[in-house]
Amino acid sequence: MKVIKIGDVQTVMSNPDSKHNYFGWPTACRLQNGKIAVVASGFRLGHVCPFGKTVISYSEDEACTYTVPAPVIDTPLDDRDGGIVAFGKSSVIVTSFNNTAAFQRKSTQDPYYLSYIDTITEEDESKYLGVTYRISRDFGTTFGEIRKSPVSNPHGPIEMSSGELLWVGRPFDRTGGDFIQAYIQDKDEEFHYLGGIENAWNSKGEEATSCEPHSILLKDGSILTQIRVQKAGYYTIFQSKSSDGGRTWTKPRQILEDMGGVPPHLFRHSSGLLICTYGRILEPFGVGVMFSHDEGETWDIGHDLYVNPVSNDCGYPTTVELRDGSLVTVFYGTPSEGEQSIIMQQKWRFEDDEI
């Protein structure tokens, strides 16, 4: 397939008049009322800092303009990785996670950072540490209280045909095992464990870390999950499939080449085509895309949506279909040398005769 870019890369979220102008790890989705929503971790100073908050912006004109980002999850901790999913008739869930004050303290010697970290109490951590989420019942206008999920992934859960939410992610508390686990969240917001995906092994025969998965429902009702798999000097995407609602899973198999890119985001175009976007962590840095015409059995890889010559601190792309059938992929990246990363987007389409 051939990717045709539409226009130049555009800014979605930034805060250029402030030192707090680092934004990262976004997710975009189409809401039930037609708006496009983008969430991310914003108003930060860097990749690890105590000031991150999960923020949201909306577009009412098909990703041409966006509202100023507003906080949805803003705990005393560093709120990272913004995920968003629209489900039901009007519900929207925004997800995030955070790190301990001790972890943040180890990552900096900056007195500005440390002076804030010193204000974080044990009570703050007890209340807020973990994988957090808030749910809106009015198309993302207002949100309920902060609650917690047992597992983390960058882009949030998916809606099942039952209307329940399926969370496939890495457990935040890994004392019970460090492998990808699936939970169903019922309509009372209670979590029920389903099953797990065995860890993948890299090309050297070593067990690797599985994290940052994303899932999608296939046409036959089965679940396809792609997973970031990593070990020192090794990053790539594997995938696994469940045909029984997430209780049992196939052995993960590698989809991209070694160091091909991470993490994945899966999306279905109205034509039926499966699309996976992911970040490239080797030069050329940026955003790659691959396609499947056979429900994920095979993938057409090797396509670039965005190339960033400045920094590998970029990626985490997600994709939304526009009303004319074209697409917009939202990601984060560093626009030029010496700048902080911001949220950007690239509109694109397929060559006319290729779907």
C-alpha positions as CSV (number, residue, x, y, z in Angstrom):
1,M,0.0,0.0,0.0
2,K,1.1,3.6,-0.5
3,V,0.6,6.4,2.1
4,I,-0.3,9.8,0.8
5,K,0.3,12.6,3.3
6,I,-2.2,15.5,3.3
7,G,-0.6,18.8,4.2
8,D,2.1,19.4,6.7
9,V,2.5,18.2,10.3
10,Q,0.2,20.3,12.6
11,T,0.4,21.2,16.3
12,V,-2.3,19.8,18.5
13,M,-1.1,20.7,22.0
14,S,1.6,23.0,23.2
15,N,2.2,25.7,25.8
16,P,4.9,27.9,24.2
17,D,4.6,30.8,26.6
18,S,5.6,28.7,29.6
19,K,8.6,26.6,30.7
20,H,6.0,23.8,31.2
21,N,5.8,23.0,27.5
22,Y,6.6,19.3,27.4
23,F,3.7,17.1,26.1
24,G,3.8,13.4,25.4
25,W,2.1,10.0,25.0
26,P,-1.2,11.0,23.4
27,T,-4.3,9.1,22.4
28,A,-7.0,10.3,20.0
29,C,-10.5,9.0,19.4
30,R,-13.9,10.0,17.9
31,L,-16.6,10.7,20.4
32,Q,-20.2,9.7,20.0
33,N,-21.2,13.3,19.4
34,G,-18.8,13.6,16.5
35,K,-16.0,15.5,18.1
36,I,-12.5,14.3,18.0
37,A,-10.8,14.2,21.5
38,V,-7.1,14.0,22.2
39,V,-5.6,13.3,25.6
40,A,-1.9,13.4,26.6
41,S,0.4,14.1,29.5
42,G,1.0,17.8,29.4
43,F,2.4,20.9,31.1
44,R,5.5,19.1,31.9
45,L,9.2,20.1,32.0
46,G,10.6,16.8,30.6
47,H,10.3,13.1,30.0
48,V,10.4,12.4,33.8
49,C,9.2,15.2,36.0
50,P,6.7,15.7,38.8
51,F,4.5,18.2,37.1
52,G,2.7,16.0,34.5
53,K,-1.0,16.0,34.3
54,T,-3.4,14.2,31.9
55,V,-5.1,16.8,29.7
56,I,-7.7,16.8,27.0
57,S,-8.4,18.9,23.9
58,Y,-11.4,18.7,21.5
59,S,-11.9,19.4,17.8
60,E,-15.3,20.1,16.3
61,D,-13.9,20.7,12.7
62,E,-12.4,17.3,11.8
63,A,-9.0,17.9,13.4
64,C,-8.4,21.3,11.9
65,T,-8.4,23.2,15.2
66,Y,-8.4,22.1,18.9
67,T,-9.4,23.6,22.2
68,V,-6.7,24.6,24.7
69,P,-5.8,21.4,26.7
70,A,-7.5,21.2,30.1
71,P,-6.6,18.8,33.0
72,V,-8.7,15.7,33.5
73,I,-6.4,13.8,35.9
74,D,-4.1,16.0,37.9
75,T,-2.9,14.2,41.1
76,P,0.1,15.3,43.2
77,L,2.1,12.6,41.3
78,D,3.5,12.6,37.7
79,D,0.4,11.7,35.6
80,R,1.6,10.1,32.4
81,D,0.3,8.3,29.3
82,G,-3.1,9.7,28.4
83,G,-5.6,7.1,27.1
84,I,-9.1,7.7,25.9
85,V,-12.0,5.4,24.8
86,A,-15.6,6.4,23.9
87,F,-18.1,3.6,24.9
88,G,-21.8,3.2,25.2
89,K,-24.1,6.0,24.1
90,S,-22.3,8.9,25.8
91,S,-19.6,7.5,28.0
92,V,-15.9,8.4,27.8
93,I,-13.0,7.0,29.9
94,V,-9.7,8.8,30.3
95,T,-6.8,6.8,31.7
96,S,-3.3,7.5,33.0
97,F,-0.7,6.2,35.4
98,N,2.0,7.7,37.7
99,N,5.2,7.0,39.6
100,T,6.3,7.2,43.2
101,A,7.9,10.3,44.6
102,A,11.0,8.2,45.3
103,F,11.3,7.2,41.6
104,Q,11.0,10.8,40.6
105,R,13.6,11.9,43.1
106,K,16.1,9.4,41.7
107,S,15.6,10.9,38.2
108,T,16.7,14.5,38.9
109,Q,19.0,16.8,40.9
110,D,17.1,19.9,39.8
111,P,16.1,21.9,43.0
112,Y,12.9,23.1,41.3
113,Y,11.8,19.5,40.8
114,L,12.9,18.4,44.2
115,S,11.2,21.2,46.1
116,Y,7.9,20.0,44.6
117,I,8.6,16.3,45.2
118,D,9.2,17.1,48.8
119,T,5.6,18.2,49.2
120,I,4.2,14.8,48.2
121,T,3.0,12.9,51.3
122,E,2.6,9.2,52.1
123,E,-1.2,10.0,52.1
124,D,-0.9,11.3,48.6
125,E,0.8,8.2,47.3
126,S,-1.7,5.9,49.2
127,K,-4.6,7.7,47.6
128,Y,-3.3,8.3,44.0
129,L,-0.4,5.9,43.1
130,G,-1.3,3.5,40.4
131,V,-3.2,3.2,37.1
132,T,-5.8,5.9,37.3
133,Y,-9.0,6.7,35.3
134,R,-12.0,8.9,35.3
135,I,-15.3,8.3,33.4
136,S,-17.6,10.9,31.8
137,R,-21.3,10.1,31.1
138,D,-21.8,13.2,29.0
139,F,-19.4,13.0,26.0
140,G,-16.4,14.1,28.0
141,T,-18.0,17.3,29.4
142,T,-17.7,16.4,33.1
143,F,-15.9,13.5,34.7
144,G,-16.4,11.4,37.8
145,E,-14.0,10.6,40.6
146,I,-10.5,9.2,40.1
147,R,-10.5,5.4,40.3
148,K,-7.8,2.7,39.7
149,S,-7.3,-0.2,37.3
150,P,-5.0,-3.2,38.1
151,V,-3.3,-3.0,34.7
152,S,-1.7,-0.3,32.6
153,N,-1.5,0.4,28.8
154,P,-0.9,3.7,27.0
155,H,-4.2,4.0,25.2
156,G,-6.9,2.6,27.5
157,P,-9.3,-0.4,27.4
158,I,-11.6,-1.4,24.6
159,E,-15.4,-1.8,24.5
160,M,-16.7,-5.3,24.2
161,S,-20.0,-6.2,22.4
162,S,-21.6,-6.6,25.9
163,G,-20.8,-2.9,26.6
164,E,-18.2,-3.9,29.2
165,L,-14.6,-2.7,29.0
166,L,-11.7,-5.1,28.4
167,W,-8.4,-4.0,29.9
168,V,-5.4,-5.8,28.6
169,G,-2.2,-4.4,30.2
170,R,0.8,-4.9,32.4
171,P,0.0,-5.1,36.1
172,F,0.9,-2.1,38.1
173,D,1.6,-4.2,41.2
174,R,3.8,-7.0,39.7
175,T,4.2,-9.0,42.9
176,G,1.8,-11.6,41.4
177,G,3.7,-11.9,38.2
178,D,5.0,-9.6,35.4
179,F,3.1,-10.6,32.2
180,I,0.3,-9.1,30.2
181,Q,-3.1,-9.7,31.9
182,A,-6.7,-9.3,30.8
183,Y,-9.5,-8.0,33.0
184,I,-13.2,-7.3,32.2
185,Q,-14.6,-4.2,33.9
186,D,-18.3,-4.7,34.3
187,K,-21.0,-1.9,34.2
188,D,-20.6,-1.4,38.0
189,E,-16.9,-0.7,37.4
190,E,-15.7,-3.8,39.1
191,F,-12.7,-5.7,37.7
192,H,-12.7,-9.4,37.0
193,Y,-9.5,-11.3,36.0
194,L,-9.8,-13.3,32.8
195,G,-6.3,-14.6,31.8
196,G,-2.8,-13.7,30.8
197,I,-0.4,-13.7,27.8
198,E,2.9,-15.5,28.3
199,N,6.0,-13.4,28.0
200,A,7.7,-13.3,24.6
201,W,11.3,-14.4,23.9
202,N,13.7,-12.2,21.9
203,S,15.7,-13.4,18.9
204,K,18.6,-14.3,21.2
205,G,16.4,-16.8,23.1
206,E,16.0,-14.6,26.1
207,E,12.7,-13.9,27.9
208,A,11.9,-10.2,27.4
209,T,9.6,-7.7,29.1
210,S,6.1,-7.4,27.7
211,C,4.3,-4.1,28.2
212,E,2.3,-1.3,26.6
213,P,-0.2,-3.5,24.7
214,H,-3.2,-2.4,22.6
215,S,-6.1,-4.6,21.6
216,I,-8.9,-4.6,19.0
217,L,-12.0,-6.8,18.4
218,L,-11.8,-8.8,15.2
219,K,-14.8,-9.4,12.9
220,D,-15.3,-12.9,14.3
221,G,-15.4,-11.6,17.9
222,S,-11.9,-12.7,18.8
223,I,-9.4,-10.2,20.3
224,L,-6.1,-9.3,18.7
225,T,-3.5,-7.8,21.1
226,Q,-0.2,-6.3,20.0
227,I,2.5,-5.9,22.6
228,R,5.7,-3.9,23.1
229,V,8.4,-6.4,23.8
230,Q,11.8,-5.2,25.1
231,K,15.1,-6.1,26.6
232,A,18.4,-4.2,26.7
233,G,19.0,-3.2,23.0
234,Y,15.9,-4.9,21.8
235,Y,12.5,-3.4,21.1
236,T,9.8,-4.7,18.8
237,I,6.1,-5.7,18.5
238,F,4.6,-9.1,19.1
239,Q,1.0,-10.1,18.9
240,S,-1.4,-12.6,20.5
241,K,-5.0,-13.6,19.9
242,S,-7.8,-14.8,22.2
243,S,-10.9,-16.5,20.9
244,D,-12.7,-16.9,24.2
245,G,-13.1,-13.3,25.4
246,G,-9.6,-12.9,26.9
247,R,-9.4,-16.1,29.0
248,T,-6.7,-17.9,26.9
249,W,-4.2,-16.5,24.4
250,T,-2.0,-17.8,21.7
251,K,1.7,-17.8,22.1
252,P,3.0,-14.3,21.1
253,R,4.6,-14.0,17.7
254,Q,6.9,-11.3,16.4
255,I,5.4,-8.9,13.8
256,L,8.1,-6.3,13.3
257,E,11.8,-6.9,12.8
258,D,14.2,-6.4,15.8
259,M,14.2,-2.7,16.8
260,G,11.4,-2.1,14.3
261,G,9.4,0.2,16.6
262,V,7.1,0.4,19.6
263,P,4.4,0.7,21.0
264,P,1.5,-0.3,18.8
265,H,-2.0,1.2,18.4
266,L,-4.6,-0.8,16.4
267,F,-7.4,0.8,14.4
268,R,-10.0,-0.4,11.9
269,H,-10.8,1.8,8.9
270,S,-14.4,1.9,7.6
271,S,-13.2,-0.2,4.6
272,G,-12.4,-3.1,7.1
273,L,-8.6,-2.6,6.8
274,L,-6.6,-3.0,10.1
275,I,-4.1,-0.2,10.7
276,C,-1.3,-0.3,13.3
277,T,0.8,2.8,14.0
278,Y,3.9,2.8,16.2
279,G,6.9,4.8,17.0
280,R,10.3,4.3,15.3
281,I,13.1,4.3,17.9
282,L,16.0,3.9,15.5
283,E,16.9,6.4,12.8
284,P,14.9,7.6,11.0
285,F,13.0,8.4,14.2
286,G,9.3,9.1,13.8
287,V,6.1,7.2,13.2
288,G,5.6,4.1,11.2
289,V,2.4,2.4,9.9
290,M,1.5,-1.1,8.8
291,F,-1.7,-2.6,7.3
292,S,-3.5,-5.9,7.4
293,H,-6.1,-7.1,4.9
294,D,-6.6,-10.5,6.7
295,E,-7.5,-9.6,10.3
296,G,-3.9,-9.4,11.5
297,E,-2.6,-12.7,10.1
298,T,-0.1,-10.8,7.8
299,W,1.1,-7.2,7.8
300,D,2.3,-4.9,5.1
301,I,5.1,-3.0,6.9
302,G,7.7,-0.4,6.1
303,H,5.7,2.8,5.7
304,D,6.5,6.1,7.3
305,L,4.0,8.8,8.4
306,Y,6.4,11.1,10.1
307,V,10.2,11.4,10.3
308,N,11.9,13.3,13.1
309,P,15.6,14.0,12.6
310,V,16.0,15.7,16.0
311,S,15.2,13.1,18.7
312,N,13.9,9.6,19.3
313,D,11.8,11.1,22.1
314,C,8.7,10.8,19.9
315,G,5.9,8.4,18.9
316,Y,3.0,6.8,20.7
317,P,0.8,7.5,17.6
318,T,-3.0,6.8,17.4
319,T,-5.3,7.1,14.5
320,V,-8.8,8.5,13.8
321,E,-10.8,8.3,10.6
322,L,-12.1,11.5,9.2
323,R,-15.5,11.9,7.6
324,D,-14.2,11.7,4.1
325,G,-12.4,8.4,4.7
326,S,-9.0,10.0,5.2
327,L,-7.1,9.6,8.5
328,V,-5.3,11.7,11.1
329,T,-2.6,10.2,13.2
330,V,-1.7,12.0,16.5
331,F,1.7,11.6,18.1
332,Y,4.3,13.4,20.1
333,G,7.7,14.7,19.0
334,T,10.4,17.4,19.3
335,P,9.8,19.9,16.5
336,S,13.4,21.2,16.4
337,E,16.7,21.1,18.3
338,G,16.5,22.5,21.8
339,E,12.7,22.5,22.0
340,Q,10.5,20.4,24.3
341,S,8.2,17.7,22.8
342,I,4.6,18.6,21.9
343,I,1.6,16.8,20.5
344,M,1.4,16.9,16.7
345,Q,-0.7,15.3,13.9
346,Q,-0.4,14.2,10.3
347,K,-3.4,13.8,8.0
348,W,-3.1,11.1,5.3
349,R,-4.9,8.8,3.0
350,F,-4.3,5.7,0.9
351,E,-3.7,5.8,-2.8
352,D,-7.1,5.8,-4.3
353,D,-7.1,2.3,-5.8
354,E,-5.5,0.5,-2.9
355,I,-8.4,-0.3,-0.5
